Amino acid sequence: MRTIDVIIAVLLVVGGLNWGLWGLFQFDLVAGIFGGNTEVLSRIVYSLVGIAAAYQAFGWKSVQRRWATVRS
């Protein structure tokens, strides 16, 4: 399961950077890369970031337990 946790973390970083760029410069990096915010690839990335956030929010305790066993 650690692989999915890393993928989720990467998606959350992408989403956070995208929101930060939007807040500071009104620039949407995902839309800039994929040709607009209504393009299919942009919508897929936005959806994956949203799913990653939901996974992290609802599964926080289980993620903590998994990573606690790695450090032991």
C-alpha positions in Angstrom: 0.0 0.0 0.0 2.9 2.4 0.3 3.1 2.8 -3.4 -0.5 4.2 -3.5 0.4 6.5 -0.6 3.3 7.9 -2.7 1.1 8.4 -5.7 -1.5 10.1 -3.5 1.1 12.4 -2.1 2.4 13.3 -5.5 -1.1 14.1 -6.7 -1.7 16.3 -3.6 1.5 18.2 -4.2 0.5 18.8 -7.8 -2.9 20.0 -6.6 -1.4 22.2 -4.0 1.1 23.7 -6.4 -1.6 24.3 -8.9 -3.8 26.1 -6.3 -0.8 28.1 -5.1 0.0 29.3 -8.6 -3.6 30.2 -9.1 -3.8 32.1 -5.9 -0.6 34.0 -6.5 -0.6 34.5 -10.3 -4.0 33.4 -11.5 -2.2 30.7 -13.5 -3.6 27.2 -13.8 -0.6 25.0 -14.4 -2.6 21.9 -15.3 -4.7 23.8 -17.8 -1.5 25.4 -19.2 0.1 22.0 -19.7 -2.9 20.2 -21.2 -4.5 23.0 -23.2 -7.2 24.4 -21.1 -9.3 23.5 -18.0 -12.0 21.8 -20.0 -9.7 19.5 -21.9 -10.1 15.8 -21.1 -6.6 15.4 -19.7 -7.0 18.4 -17.4 -10.3 17.1 -16.1 -8.6 13.7 -15.5 -5.8 15.3 -13.5 -8.3 17.5 -11.5 -10.4 14.4 -10.8 -7.4 12.4 -9.7 -6.3 15.2 -7.3 -9.8 15.3 -5.9 -9.9 11.5 -5.4 -6.4 11.7 -3.8 -7.6 14.4 -1.4 -10.7 12.3 -0.4 -8.6 9.2 0.0 -6.2 11.1 2.3 -9.0 12.7 4.3 -11.0 9.5 4.8 -8.1 7.2 5.2 -5.8 9.3 7.4 -5.8 6.9 10.4 -5.0 3.8 8.2 -2.2 5.7 6.5 -0.7 6.6 9.8 -0.9 3.0 11.0 0.8 1.7 7.8 3.6 4.2 8.0 4.0 3.7 11.8 4.8 0.0 11.1 7.5 1.1 8.5 9.4 3.2 11.0 9.4 0.5 13.7 
